[in-house]
């Protein structure tokens, strides 16, 4: 049995990384536009609301990001969950903003969604992301009211009653969290090698070494669980992958902040945005509690 990615899977991953890597010089905000030029990135958009760059959204559609699980007869690539997990991992690594999961899941039903011409929002648990930027809002978001979001690139609304959680949405969220966790580890190691204190890189100190090592372990454990769940598509496996990926993303971003120190909170550094996005994603679909209960019920059974 082979556990390595195929050449086609690596090519797909690299193609998505190339597209989402086209971002401003001071941060991972590829699909967000109309922010004040002096900040060269993100703080507050000109009118108080973030905007999606529809050009790059369509570029993802042309790449097959939203349609890759559709059959060839439907205009898709006929691929499966393993490939979807790979591309969503890349999106999480680059902190691509926008309702990616909702639009991906609607690609076979909503005209224009597969091509990236239509942005789809949907309630996930009690939250709706990017409601005001969406062209189509799926049923279940009625009565949604705006709420303060800790992540400046994820405007949120809250719905009165929780919506049903789609297992595929949970898995794709776990893949995004995995990408964010991996990026946090990369940034921590880069900074630990470059930053010097007492005449040597801070990565030479045991405490920093342990932080980076623990981040790597969490990422690799989460990656194994997410990739396995993409193959089995079992709800219990997806729940376990979600819990491990949430932990890897949130704790990894916190540890990355610890390595960076005060500069990790500045707008010139993306580290604090990794943590904020990980926090928001961890609340999707009822948060980790729902996955914990599902996994516990499966273990008891």
Secondary structure as GFF3:
##gff-version 3
##sequence-region A 1 301
A	DSSP	alpha_helix	7	20	.	.	.	ID=ss1
A	DSSP	beta_strand	32	33	.	.	.	ID=ss2
A	DSSP	three_ten_helix	37	39	.	.	.	ID=ss3
A	DSSP	beta_strand	51	52	.	.	.	ID=ss4
A	DSSP	alpha_helix	54	63	.	.	.	ID=ss5
A	DSSP	three_ten_helix	72	74	.	.	.	ID=ss6
A	DSSP	alpha_helix	81	93	.	.	.	ID=ss7
A	DSSP	alpha_helix	100	105	.	.	.	ID=ss8
A	DSSP	beta_strand	120	121	.	.	.	ID=ss9
A	DSSP	beta_strand	123	124	.	.	.	ID=ss10
A	DSSP	beta_strand	127	129	.	.	.	ID=ss11
A	DSSP	three_ten_helix	131	133	.	.	.	ID=ss12
A	DSSP	beta_strand	136	137	.	.	.	ID=ss13
A	DSSP	beta_strand	145	147	.	.	.	ID=ss14
A	DSSP	beta_strand	156	158	.	.	.	ID=ss15
A	DSSP	alpha_helix	167	194	.	.	.	ID=ss16
A	DSSP	beta_strand	196	197	.	.	.	ID=ss17
A	DSSP	beta_strand	200	201	.	.	.	ID=ss18
A	DSSP	three_ten_helix	202	204	.	.	.	ID=ss19
A	DSSP	alpha_helix	206	232	.	.	.	ID=ss20
A	DSSP	alpha_helix	235	260	.	.	.	ID=ss21
A	DSSP	three_ten_helix	261	265	.	.	.	ID=ss22
A	DSSP	alpha_helix	271	281	.	.	.	ID=ss23
A	DSSP	three_ten_helix	284	286	.	.	.	ID=ss24
A	DSSP	alpha_helix	287	300	.	.	.	ID=ss25
###
